[in-house]
Amino acid sequence: MIPQISPENAIELIGSSTQFVDIRDPDSFVSAHIKNARHLDQTSLPTFLADIPLNTQIVVYCYHGHSSLSATEFLLEQGYKDVSSLQGGFEFWRQRFPETLTPE
């Protein structure tokens, strides 16, 4: 089973050392994303894997919480120990916690 985290639990991680990872398309990321999130796609993946320690807590999100499940599984397969997919994705988060968003 792929680990998931509720928005209510994930909001508690804002401002901590947890790395939020946005896998939506680049234009959506630039338009709005969770503050301090890092955009991850095929181009930025090698740098991410080189820069982010395997013991980093990671929360992955996409639009609605479906694609982030696969990305979470992939990161776990790469050796990351504490990775979760954000339930409901960015769209649910945006409605619930708009004060935590920023454009790039």
HUVENKA-V883403 format. One record per residue. SS is DSSP state (H for helix, E for strand, C for the rest). PHI is phi in degrees with one decimal (none if undefined). D_CENTER is the distance of its C-alpha to the mean C-alpha in whole Angstrom. Layout:
SS:PHI:D_CENTER
SS:PHI:D_CENTER
This chain:
C:none:18
C:-82.5:14
C:-63.7:13
E:-128.8:11
E:-130.8:11
C:-75.5:12
H:-57.3:11
H:-63.4:15
H:-80.5:14
H:-67.7:10
H:-60.5:12
H:-67.8:14
H:-90.8:12
C:-60.7:12
C:87.2:14
C:-93.3:14
C:-81.0:13
C:-63.4:10
E:-97.7:7
E:-85.2:4
E:-124.3:3
E:-101.2:4
C:-107.9:7
C:-70.6:9
C:-67.2:13
H:-56.6:14
H:-64.4:16
H:-65.1:14
H:-62.1:11
H:-62.7:15
H:-63.1:16
C:-170.2:13
E:-157.0:10
E:-66.0:9
C:-49.8:11
C:68.6:10
C:-69.6:7
E:-112.1:7
E:-79.7:8
C:-129.1:9
C:-145.4:12
C:-60.3:15
C:-72.2:16
C:-89.5:14
H:-57.8:13
H:-59.0:16
H:-66.4:16
H:-58.7:12
H:-63.1:14
H:-78.5:17
H:-90.7:16
C:-97.0:13
C:-61.2:15
C:-64.6:15
C:-92.7:15
C:-71.4:12
E:-76.2:10
E:-127.9:7
E:-119.3:4
E:-101.1:3
E:-138.0:4
C:-128.0:7
C:-71.1:11
C:-126.0:12
C:93.3:10
C:-100.3:12
H:-64.8:11
H:-65.6:8
H:-63.5:10
H:-66.7:12
H:-65.5:9
H:-61.4:9
H:-59.7:13
H:-60.4:13
H:-64.2:11
H:-62.6:13
H:-66.0:16
C:-80.6:16
C:109.7:17
C:-68.9:13
C:-94.7:15
E:-131.4:12
E:-122.8:9
E:-134.8:8
E:-93.7:7
E:-75.1:7
C:-64.5:11
C:84.5:12
H:65.5:9
H:-63.3:9
H:-62.5:13
H:-68.0:13
H:-58.2:11
H:-58.2:13
H:-70.6:17
H:-85.3:16
C:-131.8:15
H:-61.2:16
H:-69.2:17
H:-95.4:14
E:-98.6:13
E:-150.7:14
C:-80.4:15
C:-71.8:15
